[in-house]
Amino acid sequence: AAQAAGAQEPPPRHRPRHNPDADGDGRITRAEFEASHAALFDRLDSNDDGALAGEELDRRPHRRPCPPPDAAD
């Protein structure tokens, strides 16, 4: 429905936070945790190449700088 002239649009709704506690029992099992992270990976992997790189990494929630691959040595 079109809004009347001068009417303000409501503020955009934020996406609800993802709740990894899929069954709502107040606990997050390993399966729920893994499923939650798999779903996040799938959302971020916008080109479906099975890896996150470039702009895909910039879109990570609560992003922190990724250490270079050789930093784990």
PyMOL Python script that loads the backbone (N, CA, C, O; Angstrom):
from pymol import cmd

cmd.read_pdbstr("""\
ATOM      1  N   ALA A   1       0.834  -1.176   0.000  1.00  0.00           N
ATOM      2  CA  ALA A   1       0.000   0.000   0.000  1.00  0.00           C
ATOM      3  C   ALA A   1       0.875   1.234   0.000  1.00  0.00           C
ATOM      4  O   ALA A   1       1.871   1.290   0.721  1.00  0.00           O
ATOM      5  N   ALA A   2       0.516   2.221  -0.799  1.00  0.00           N
ATOM      6  CA  ALA A   2       1.275   3.465  -0.863  1.00  0.00           C
ATOM      7  C   ALA A   2       0.981   4.298   0.373  1.00  0.00           C
ATOM      8  O   ALA A   2      -0.122   4.258   0.916  1.00  0.00           O
ATOM      9  N   GLN A   3       1.985   5.057   0.812  1.00  0.00           N
ATOM     10  CA  GLN A   3       1.799   5.907   1.988  1.00  0.00           C
ATOM     11  C   GLN A   3       1.300   7.266   1.542  1.00  0.00           C
ATOM     12  O   GLN A   3       1.609   7.723   0.441  1.00  0.00           O
ATOM     13  N   ALA A   4       0.537   7.902   2.394  1.00  0.00           N
ATOM     14  CA  ALA A   4       0.018   9.237   2.110  1.00  0.00           C
ATOM     15  C   ALA A   4       1.174  10.224   2.088  1.00  0.00           C
ATOM     16  O   ALA A   4       2.189  10.018   2.753  1.00  0.00           O
ATOM     17  N   ALA A   5       1.013  11.305   1.316  1.00  0.00           N
ATOM     18  CA  ALA A   5       2.057  12.321   1.232  1.00  0.00           C
ATOM     19  C   ALA A   5       2.365  12.850   2.627  1.00  0.00           C
ATOM     20  O   ALA A   5       1.454  13.123   3.410  1.00  0.00           O
ATOM     21  N   GLY A   6       3.642  12.993   2.933  1.00  0.00           N
ATOM     22  CA  GLY A   6       4.051  13.513   4.227  1.00  0.00           C
ATOM     23  C   GLY A   6       4.153  12.464   5.317  1.00  0.00           C
ATOM     24  O   GLY A   6       4.691  12.740   6.389  1.00  0.00           O
ATOM     25  N   ALA A   7       3.645  11.261   5.062  1.00  0.00           N
ATOM     26  CA  ALA A   7       3.727  10.202   6.074  1.00  0.00           C
ATOM     27  C   ALA A   7       5.148   9.668   6.118  1.00  0.00           C
ATOM     28  O   ALA A   7       5.802   9.532   5.084  1.00  0.00           O
ATOM     29  N   GLN A   8       5.616   9.370   7.306  1.00  0.00           N
ATOM     30  CA  GLN A   8       6.973   8.850   7.450  1.00  0.00           C
ATOM     31  C   GLN A   8       6.949   7.332   7.368  1.00  0.00           C
ATOM     32  O   GLN A   8       6.034   6.674   7.861  1.00  0.00           O
ATOM     33  N   GLU A   9       7.984   6.798   6.730  1.00  0.00           N
ATOM     34  CA  GLU A   9       8.109   5.345   6.687  1.00  0.00           C
ATOM     35  C   GLU A   9       8.659   4.864   8.009  1.00  0.00           C
ATOM     36  O   GLU A   9       9.477   5.548   8.625  1.00  0.00           O
ATOM     37  N   PRO A  10       8.231   3.713   8.452  1.00  0.00           N
ATOM     38  CA  PRO A  10       8.799   3.180   9.694  1.00  0.00           C
ATOM     39  C   PRO A  10      10.274   2.880   9.486  1.00  0.00           C
ATOM     40  O   PRO A  10      10.694   2.624   8.358  1.00  0.00           O
ATOM     41  N   PRO A  11      11.069   2.905  10.549  1.00  0.00           N
ATOM     42  CA  PRO A  11      12.489   2.597  10.392  1.00  0.00           C
ATOM     43  C   PRO A  11      12.658   1.175   9.880  1.00  0.00           C
ATOM     44  O   PRO A  11      11.825   0.311  10.153  1.00  0.00           O
ATOM     45  N   PRO A  12      13.745   0.927   9.130  1.00  0.00           N
ATOM     46  CA  PRO A  12      13.933  -0.436   8.618  1.00  0.00           C
ATOM     47  C   PRO A  12      14.088  -1.416   9.767  1.00  0.00           C
ATOM     48  O   PRO A  12      14.696  -1.106  10.791  1.00  0.00           O
ATOM     49  N   ARG A  13      13.538  -2.580   9.585  1.00  0.00           N
ATOM     50  CA  ARG A  13      13.645  -3.619  10.619  1.00  0.00           C
ATOM     51  C   ARG A  13      14.988  -4.294  10.498  1.00  0.00           C
ATOM     52  O   ARG A  13      15.472  -4.584   9.404  1.00  0.00           O
ATOM     53  N   HIS A  14      15.567  -4.533  11.632  1.00  0.00           N
ATOM     54  CA  HIS A  14      16.822  -5.274  11.637  1.00  0.00           C
ATOM     55  C   HIS A  14      16.490  -6.750  11.570  1.00  0.00           C
ATOM     56  O   HIS A  14      15.480  -7.208  12.105  1.00  0.00           O
ATOM     57  N   ARG A  15      17.366  -7.480  10.899  1.00  0.00           N
ATOM     58  CA  ARG A  15      17.183  -8.917  10.863  1.00  0.00           C
ATOM     59  C   ARG A  15      17.297  -9.466  12.272  1.00  0.00           C
ATOM     60  O   ARG A  15      18.193  -9.071  13.017  1.00  0.00           O
ATOM     61  N   PRO A  16      16.414 -10.363  12.647  1.00  0.00           N
ATOM     62  CA  PRO A  16      16.555 -10.942  13.990  1.00  0.00           C
ATOM     63  C   PRO A  16      17.866 -11.687  14.096  1.00  0.00           C
ATOM     64  O   PRO A  16      18.342 -12.270  13.122  1.00  0.00           O
ATOM     65  N   ARG A  17      18.450 -11.665  15.285  1.00  0.00           N
ATOM     66  CA  ARG A  17      19.695 -12.402  15.502  1.00  0.00           C
ATOM     67  C   ARG A  17      19.424 -13.884  15.325  1.00  0.00           C
ATOM     68  O   ARG A  17      18.374 -14.405  15.702  1.00  0.00           O
ATOM     69  N   HIS A  18      20.391 -14.528  14.750  1.00  0.00           N
ATOM     70  CA  HIS A  18      20.278 -15.974  14.575  1.00  0.00           C
ATOM     71  C   HIS A  18      20.427 -16.633  15.935  1.00  0.00           C
ATOM     72  O   HIS A  18      21.336 -16.293  16.692  1.00  0.00           O
ATOM     73  N   ASN A  19      19.566 -17.551  16.244  1.00  0.00           N
ATOM     74  CA  ASN A  19      19.623 -18.258  17.517  1.00  0.00           C
ATOM     75  C   ASN A  19      20.082 -19.681  17.260  1.00  0.00           C
ATOM     76  O   ASN A  19      19.320 -20.492  16.733  1.00  0.00           O
ATOM     77  N   PRO A  20      21.342 -20.003  17.634  1.00  0.00           N
ATOM     78  CA  PRO A  20      21.830 -21.354  17.376  1.00  0.00           C
ATOM     79  C   PRO A  20      21.140 -22.427  18.216  1.00  0.00           C
ATOM     80  O   PRO A  20      21.279 -23.615  17.924  1.00  0.00           O
ATOM     81  N   ASP A  21      20.399 -22.032  19.255  1.00  0.00           N
ATOM     82  CA  ASP A  21      19.669 -22.997  20.088  1.00  0.00           C
ATOM     83  C   ASP A  21      18.387 -23.378  19.347  1.00  0.00           C
ATOM     84  O   ASP A  21      17.299 -22.905  19.676  1.00  0.00           O
ATOM     85  N   ALA A  22      18.539 -24.242  18.341  1.00  0.00           N
ATOM     86  CA  ALA A  22      17.443 -24.564  17.430  1.00  0.00           C
ATOM     87  C   ALA A  22      16.217 -25.138  18.120  1.00  0.00           C
ATOM     88  O   ALA A  22      15.091 -24.868  17.700  1.00  0.00           O
ATOM     89  N   ASP A  23      16.415 -25.923  19.169  1.00  0.00           N
ATOM     90  CA  ASP A  23      15.259 -26.530  19.822  1.00  0.00           C
ATOM     91  C   ASP A  23      14.769 -25.719  21.029  1.00  0.00           C
ATOM     92  O   ASP A  23      13.797 -26.103  21.679  1.00  0.00           O
ATOM     93  N   GLY A  24      15.435 -24.605  21.325  1.00  0.00           N
ATOM     94  CA  GLY A  24      14.968 -23.701  22.380  1.00  0.00           C
ATOM     95  C   GLY A  24      15.055 -24.263  23.784  1.00  0.00           C
ATOM     96  O   GLY A  24      14.316 -23.828  24.667  1.00  0.00           O
ATOM     97  N   ASP A  25      15.946 -25.226  24.012  1.00  0.00           N
ATOM     98  CA  ASP A  25      16.018 -25.836  25.342  1.00  0.00           C
ATOM     99  C   ASP A  25      17.011 -25.137  26.282  1.00  0.00           C
ATOM    100  O   ASP A  25      17.249 -25.604  27.396  1.00  0.00           O
ATOM    101  N   GLY A  26      17.592 -24.007  25.823  1.00  0.00           N
ATOM    102  CA  GLY A  26      18.522 -23.278  26.671  1.00  0.00           C
ATOM    103  C   GLY A  26      19.938 -23.825  26.628  1.00  0.00           C
ATOM    104  O   GLY A  26      20.800 -23.377  27.383  1.00  0.00           O
ATOM    105  N   ARG A  27      20.185 -24.788  25.751  1.00  0.00           N
ATOM    106  CA  ARG A  27      21.516 -25.368  25.587  1.00  0.00           C
ATOM    107  C   ARG A  27      21.848 -25.403  24.104  1.00  0.00           C
ATOM    108  O   ARG A  27      20.956 -25.552  23.269  1.00  0.00           O
ATOM    109  N   ILE A  28      23.120 -25.265  23.775  1.00  0.00           N
ATOM    110  CA  ILE A  28      23.546 -25.376  22.387  1.00  0.00           C
ATOM    111  C   ILE A  28      24.405 -26.628  22.284  1.00  0.00           C
ATOM    112  O   ILE A  28      25.511 -26.689  22.823  1.00  0.00           O
ATOM    113  N   THR A  29      23.883 -27.610  21.592  1.00  0.00           N
ATOM    114  CA  THR A  29      24.619 -28.860  21.409  1.00  0.00           C
ATOM    115  C   THR A  29      25.676 -28.673  20.314  1.00  0.00           C
ATOM    116  O   THR A  29      25.643 -27.691  19.572  1.00  0.00           O
ATOM    117  N   ARG A  30      26.607 -29.620  20.222  1.00  0.00           N
ATOM    118  CA  ARG A  30      27.613 -29.570  19.155  1.00  0.00           C
ATOM    119  C   ARG A  30      26.918 -29.540  17.792  1.00  0.00           C
ATOM    120  O   ARG A  30      27.322 -28.787  16.906  1.00  0.00           O
ATOM    121  N   ALA A  31      25.890 -30.346  17.625  1.00  0.00           N
ATOM    122  CA  ALA A  31      25.183 -30.391  16.336  1.00  0.00           C
ATOM    123  C   ALA A  31      24.550 -29.030  16.019  1.00  0.00           C
ATOM    124  O   ALA A  31      24.623 -28.560  14.884  1.00  0.00           O
ATOM    125  N   GLU A  32      23.926 -28.397  17.029  1.00  0.00           N
ATOM    126  CA  GLU A  32      23.331 -27.075  16.803  1.00  0.00           C
ATOM    127  C   GLU A  32      24.412 -26.042  16.469  1.00  0.00           C
ATOM    128  O   GLU A  32      24.231 -25.214  15.576  1.00  0.00           O
ATOM    129  N   PHE A  33      25.525 -26.097  17.186  1.00  0.00           N
ATOM    130  CA  PHE A  33      26.631 -25.174  16.951  1.00  0.00           C
ATOM    131  C   PHE A  33      27.168 -25.332  15.533  1.00  0.00           C
ATOM    132  O   PHE A  33      27.342 -24.348  14.814  1.00  0.00           O
ATOM    133  N   GLU A  34      27.427 -26.571  15.138  1.00  0.00           N
ATOM    134  CA  GLU A  34      27.965 -26.822  13.800  1.00  0.00           C
ATOM    135  C   GLU A  34      26.969 -26.415  12.719  1.00  0.00           C
ATOM    136  O   GLU A  34      27.363 -25.838  11.705  1.00  0.00           O
ATOM    137  N   ALA A  35      25.698 -26.703  12.918  1.00  0.00           N
ATOM    138  CA  ALA A  35      24.683 -26.331  11.936  1.00  0.00           C
ATOM    139  C   ALA A  35      24.576 -24.812  11.810  1.00  0.00           C
ATOM    140  O   ALA A  35      24.423 -24.277  10.712  1.00  0.00           O
ATOM    141  N   SER A  36      24.658 -24.131  12.944  1.00  0.00           N
ATOM    142  CA  SER A  36      24.583 -22.679  12.949  1.00  0.00           C
ATOM    143  C   SER A  36      25.743 -22.073  12.166  1.00  0.00           C
ATOM    144  O   SER A  36      25.549 -21.152  11.373  1.00  0.00           O
ATOM    145  N   HIS A  37      26.933 -22.585  12.388  1.00  0.00           N
ATOM    146  CA  HIS A  37      28.096 -22.047  11.695  1.00  0.00           C
ATOM    147  C   HIS A  37      28.106 -22.435  10.219  1.00  0.00           C
ATOM    148  O   HIS A  37      28.581 -21.669   9.381  1.00  0.00           O
ATOM    149  N   ALA A  38      27.593 -23.601   9.899  1.00  0.00           N
ATOM    150  CA  ALA A  38      27.500 -24.000   8.491  1.00  0.00           C
ATOM    151  C   ALA A  38      26.544 -23.064   7.757  1.00  0.00           C
ATOM    152  O   ALA A  38      26.809 -22.671   6.621  1.00  0.00           O
ATOM    153  N   ALA A  39      25.436 -22.706   8.400  1.00  0.00           N
ATOM    154  CA  ALA A  39      24.470 -21.798   7.782  1.00  0.00           C
ATOM    155  C   ALA A  39      25.091 -20.416   7.583  1.00  0.00           C
ATOM    156  O   ALA A  39      24.868 -19.784   6.551  1.00  0.00           O
ATOM    157  N   LEU A  40      25.867 -19.942   8.559  1.00  0.00           N
ATOM    158  CA  LEU A  40      26.535 -18.652   8.428  1.00  0.00           C
ATOM    159  C   LEU A  40      27.529 -18.702   7.265  1.00  0.00           C
ATOM    160  O   LEU A  40      27.561 -17.789   6.439  1.00  0.00           O
ATOM    161  N   PHE A  41      28.327 -19.746   7.196  1.00  0.00           N
ATOM    162  CA  PHE A  41      29.289 -19.891   6.105  1.00  0.00           C
ATOM    163  C   PHE A  41      28.565 -19.837   4.758  1.00  0.00           C
ATOM    164  O   PHE A  41      28.996 -19.139   3.841  1.00  0.00           O
ATOM    165  N   ASP A  42      27.472 -20.574   4.648  1.00  0.00           N
ATOM    166  CA  ASP A  42      26.724 -20.602   3.391  1.00  0.00           C
ATOM    167  C   ASP A  42      26.207 -19.218   3.015  1.00  0.00           C
ATOM    168  O   ASP A  42      26.217 -18.853   1.840  1.00  0.00           O
ATOM    169  N   ARG A  43      25.755 -18.441   4.004  1.00  0.00           N
ATOM    170  CA  ARG A  43      25.275 -17.076   3.721  1.00  0.00           C
ATOM    171  C   ARG A  43      26.420 -16.186   3.264  1.00  0.00           C
ATOM    172  O   ARG A  43      26.246 -15.376   2.354  1.00  0.00           O
ATOM    173  N   LEU A  44      27.582 -16.324   3.880  1.00  0.00           N
ATOM    174  CA  LEU A  44      28.711 -15.464   3.539  1.00  0.00           C
ATOM    175  C   LEU A  44      29.369 -15.855   2.214  1.00  0.00           C
ATOM    176  O   LEU A  44      29.920 -14.992   1.530  1.00  0.00           O
ATOM    177  N   ASP A  45      29.325 -17.118   1.843  1.00  0.00           N
ATOM    178  CA  ASP A  45      29.955 -17.597   0.613  1.00  0.00           C
ATOM    179  C   ASP A  45      29.073 -17.239  -0.583  1.00  0.00           C
ATOM    180  O   ASP A  45      28.408 -18.096  -1.166  1.00  0.00           O
ATOM    181  N   SER A  46      29.084 -15.956  -0.932  1.00  0.00           N
ATOM    182  CA  SER A  46      28.147 -15.452  -1.937  1.00  0.00           C
ATOM    183  C   SER A  46      28.391 -16.002  -3.336  1.00  0.00           C
ATOM    184  O   SER A  46      27.469 -16.023  -4.152  1.00  0.00           O
ATOM    185  N   ASN A  47      29.610 -16.446  -3.636  1.00  0.00           N
ATOM    186  CA  ASN A  47      29.853 -16.998  -4.964  1.00  0.00           C
ATOM    187  C   ASN A  47      29.852 -18.534  -4.961  1.00  0.00           C
ATOM    188  O   ASN A  47      30.172 -19.159  -5.973  1.00  0.00           O
ATOM    189  N   ASP A  48      29.497 -19.128  -3.838  1.00  0.00           N
ATOM    190  CA  ASP A  48      29.353 -20.583  -3.715  1.00  0.00           C
ATOM    191  C   ASP A  48      30.593 -21.364  -4.156  1.00  0.00           C
ATOM    192  O   ASP A  48      30.478 -22.427  -4.766  1.00  0.00           O
ATOM    193  N   ASP A  49      31.787 -20.827  -3.840  1.00  0.00           N
ATOM    194  CA  ASP A  49      32.991 -21.552  -4.230  1.00  0.00           C
ATOM    195  C   ASP A  49      33.573 -22.387  -3.092  1.00  0.00           C
ATOM    196  O   ASP A  49      34.634 -22.993  -3.244  1.00  0.00           O
ATOM    197  N   GLY A  50      32.884 -22.418  -1.956  1.00  0.00           N
ATOM    198  CA  GLY A  50      33.339 -23.230  -0.838  1.00  0.00           C
ATOM    199  C   GLY A  50      34.444 -22.594  -0.021  1.00  0.00           C
ATOM    200  O   GLY A  50      35.063 -23.263   0.806  1.00  0.00           O
ATOM    201  N   ALA A  51      34.706 -21.300  -0.239  1.00  0.00           N
ATOM    202  CA  ALA A  51      35.729 -20.577   0.516  1.00  0.00           C
ATOM    203  C   ALA A  51      35.272 -19.141   0.729  1.00  0.00           C
ATOM    204  O   ALA A  51      34.499 -18.599  -0.061  1.00  0.00           O
ATOM    205  N   LEU A  52      35.759 -18.534   1.807  1.00  0.00           N
ATOM    206  CA  LEU A  52      35.465 -17.125   2.077  1.00  0.00           C
ATOM    207  C   LEU A  52      36.725 -16.324   1.800  1.00  0.00           C
ATOM    208  O   LEU A  52      37.794 -16.642   2.321  1.00  0.00           O
ATOM    209  N   ALA A  53      36.604 -15.284   0.980  1.00  0.00           N
ATOM    210  CA  ALA A  53      37.749 -14.447   0.643  1.00  0.00           C
ATOM    211  C   ALA A  53      37.253 -13.051   0.266  1.00  0.00           C
ATOM    212  O   ALA A  53      36.084 -12.863  -0.070  1.00  0.00           O
ATOM    213  N   GLY A  54      38.157 -12.085   0.328  1.00  0.00           N
ATOM    214  CA  GLY A  54      37.860 -10.732  -0.119  1.00  0.00           C
ATOM    215  C   GLY A  54      36.665 -10.119   0.583  1.00  0.00           C
ATOM    216  O   GLY A  54      36.595 -10.083   1.812  1.00  0.00           O
ATOM    217  N   GLU A  55      35.733  -9.638  -0.213  1.00  0.00           N
ATOM    218  CA  GLU A  55      34.555  -8.957   0.329  1.00  0.00           C
ATOM    219  C   GLU A  55      33.703  -9.869   1.194  1.00  0.00           C
ATOM    220  O   GLU A  55      33.017  -9.399   2.102  1.00  0.00           O
ATOM    221  N   GLU A  56      33.739 -11.167   0.923  1.00  0.00           N
ATOM    222  CA  GLU A  56      32.970 -12.094   1.757  1.00  0.00           C
ATOM    223  C   GLU A  56      33.464 -12.016   3.203  1.00  0.00           C
ATOM    224  O   GLU A  56      32.654 -12.045   4.131  1.00  0.00           O
ATOM    225  N   LEU A  57      34.765 -11.918   3.406  1.00  0.00           N
ATOM    226  CA  LEU A  57      35.311 -11.812   4.762  1.00  0.00           C
ATOM    227  C   LEU A  57      34.968 -10.472   5.396  1.00  0.00           C
ATOM    228  O   LEU A  57      34.792 -10.392   6.612  1.00  0.00           O
ATOM    229  N   ASP A  58      34.871  -9.423   4.594  1.00  0.00           N
ATOM    230  CA  ASP A  58      34.517  -8.109   5.122  1.00  0.00           C
ATOM    231  C   ASP A  58      33.098  -8.081   5.668  1.00  0.00           C
ATOM    232  O   ASP A  58      32.774  -7.229   6.495  1.00  0.00           O
ATOM    233  N   ARG A  59      32.251  -8.994   5.221  1.00  0.00           N
ATOM    234  CA  ARG A  59      30.843  -9.020   5.665  1.00  0.00           C
ATOM    235  C   ARG A  59      30.630  -9.877   6.905  1.00  0.00           C
ATOM    236  O   ARG A  59      29.498 -10.014   7.368  1.00  0.00           O
ATOM    237  N   ARG A  60      31.702 -10.459   7.453  1.00  0.00           N
ATOM    238  CA  ARG A  60      31.541 -11.304   8.638  1.00  0.00           C
ATOM    239  C   ARG A  60      31.009 -10.479   9.800  1.00  0.00           C
ATOM    240  O   ARG A  60      31.459  -9.353  10.015  1.00  0.00           O
ATOM    241  N   PRO A  61      30.051 -11.025  10.556  1.00  0.00           N
ATOM    242  CA  PRO A  61      29.605 -10.322  11.754  1.00  0.00           C
ATOM    243  C   PRO A  61      30.736 -10.283  12.776  1.00  0.00           C
ATOM    244  O   PRO A  61      31.493 -11.245  12.910  1.00  0.00           O
ATOM    245  N   HIS A  62      30.848  -9.179  13.490  1.00  0.00           N
ATOM    246  CA  HIS A  62      31.866  -9.022  14.539  1.00  0.00           C
ATOM    247  C   HIS A  62      33.248  -9.354  13.999  1.00  0.00           C
ATOM    248  O   HIS A  62      34.054  -9.999  14.670  1.00  0.00           O
ATOM    249  N   ARG A  63      33.507  -8.910  12.787  1.00  0.00           N
ATOM    250  CA  ARG A  63      34.762  -9.300  12.144  1.00  0.00           C
ATOM    251  C   ARG A  63      35.982  -8.805  12.910  1.00  0.00           C
ATOM    252  O   ARG A  63      36.007  -7.694  13.441  1.00  0.00           O
ATOM    253  N   ARG A  64      36.947  -9.631  12.945  1.00  0.00           N
ATOM    254  CA  ARG A  64      38.266  -9.331  13.494  1.00  0.00           C
ATOM    255  C   ARG A  64      39.269  -9.617  12.406  1.00  0.00           C
ATOM    256  O   ARG A  64      39.019 -10.464  11.549  1.00  0.00           O
ATOM    257  N   PRO A  65      40.388  -8.941  12.414  1.00  0.00           N
ATOM    258  CA  PRO A  65      41.376  -9.232  11.360  1.00  0.00           C
ATOM    259  C   PRO A  65      41.773 -10.709  11.393  1.00  0.00           C
ATOM    260  O   PRO A  65      42.001 -11.278  12.461  1.00  0.00           O
ATOM    261  N   CYS A  66      41.850 -11.301  10.244  1.00  0.00           N
ATOM    262  CA  CYS A  66      42.301 -12.687  10.144  1.00  0.00           C
ATOM    263  C   CYS A  66      43.822 -12.690  10.142  1.00  0.00           C
ATOM    264  O   CYS A  66      44.438 -11.911   9.415  1.00  0.00           O
ATOM    265  N   PRO A  67      44.433 -13.547  10.938  1.00  0.00           N
ATOM    266  CA  PRO A  67      45.896 -13.623  10.917  1.00  0.00           C
ATOM    267  C   PRO A  67      46.361 -14.213   9.585  1.00  0.00           C
ATOM    268  O   PRO A  67      45.651 -15.016   8.979  1.00  0.00           O
ATOM    269  N   PRO A  68      47.549 -13.817   9.130  1.00  0.00           N
ATOM    270  CA  PRO A  68      48.048 -14.436   7.910  1.00  0.00           C
ATOM    271  C   PRO A  68      48.233 -15.938   8.120  1.00  0.00           C
ATOM    272  O   PRO A  68      48.449 -16.376   9.250  1.00  0.00           O
ATOM    273  N   PRO A  69      48.151 -16.735   7.049  1.00  0.00           N
ATOM    274  CA  PRO A  69      48.222 -18.199   7.195  1.00  0.00           C
ATOM    275  C   PRO A  69      49.462 -18.685   7.935  1.00  0.00           C
ATOM    276  O   PRO A  69      49.386 -19.692   8.637  1.00  0.00           O
ATOM    277  N   ASP A  70      50.612 -17.999   7.802  1.00  0.00           N
ATOM    278  CA  ASP A  70      51.824 -18.450   8.452  1.00  0.00           C
ATOM    279  C   ASP A  70      51.943 -18.007   9.907  1.00  0.00           C
ATOM    280  O   ASP A  70      52.911 -18.365  10.579  1.00  0.00           O
ATOM    281  N   ALA A  71      50.976 -17.234  10.408  1.00  0.00           N
ATOM    282  CA  ALA A  71      51.024 -16.724  11.790  1.00  0.00           C
ATOM    283  C   ALA A  71      50.805 -17.825  12.822  1.00  0.00           C
ATOM    284  O   ALA A  71      51.137 -17.642  13.993  1.00  0.00           O
ATOM    285  N   ALA A  72      50.257 -18.952  12.414  1.00  0.00           N
ATOM    286  CA  ALA A  72      49.971 -20.048  13.353  1.00  0.00           C
ATOM    287  C   ALA A  72      51.230 -20.832  13.693  1.00  0.00           C
ATOM    288  O   ALA A  72      51.199 -21.666  14.598  1.00  0.00           O
ATOM    289  N   ASP A  73      52.327 -20.591  13.000  1.00  0.00           N
ATOM    290  CA  ASP A  73      53.570 -21.344  13.262  1.00  0.00           C
ATOM    291  C   ASP A  73      54.150 -21.020  14.612  1.00  0.00           C
ATOM    292  O   ASP A  73      55.189 -21.566  14.984  1.00  0.00           O
TER     293      ASP A  73
END
""", "prot")
cmd.dss("prot")
cmd.show_as("cartoon", "prot")
cmd.util.cbc("prot")
cmd.orient("prot")
